């Protein structure tokens, strides 16, 4: 069944940007999870930001709505880590799952998230910087860790839009 709406949870705005782009491309209404007032069990396309392999807001959204497809937005390359995401979140095998590369901006983080990412930048950034045989994806990740930036793009939504057209 096609979703009747796009529902999302965002921390620094990249997931919200993807939700809005999807809304523009599909014509579906877009709601933040906390503001969504849809009928229980409504079919939705859910987007959540990733932290330590978990899709934020997914458990709550899954209790309220019927999730037809899920998009996790994180720092990794679009289309990567899908099997890990399925396992970490206990996602059903039949659920279409997509990952989208969002962005990173330390200035948009607060509290424990800022502390965690400060540690990650120091440890993972140092490890990547010292690695002599980095892949192009690792170079992009290192650049994002050191300098921040957004990787949100309509092009990253190609697989999601293809699914939406032919669920």
Buried (B, 14 or more C-beta within 10 A) or exposed (E): EEBBBBBBBBBBBBBBBBBBBBBEBBEBEBBBBEEBEBEEEBBBBBBBBBBEEBBBBBEBBBEBBBBBBBBBBBBBBBEEBBEEBBEBBEBEEEBBBBBBBBBBBEEBBEEEBEEEBEEBBEEBBEEBEEEEEBEEEBEBBBEBBEEBEBBBBEEBBEBBBEBBEEE
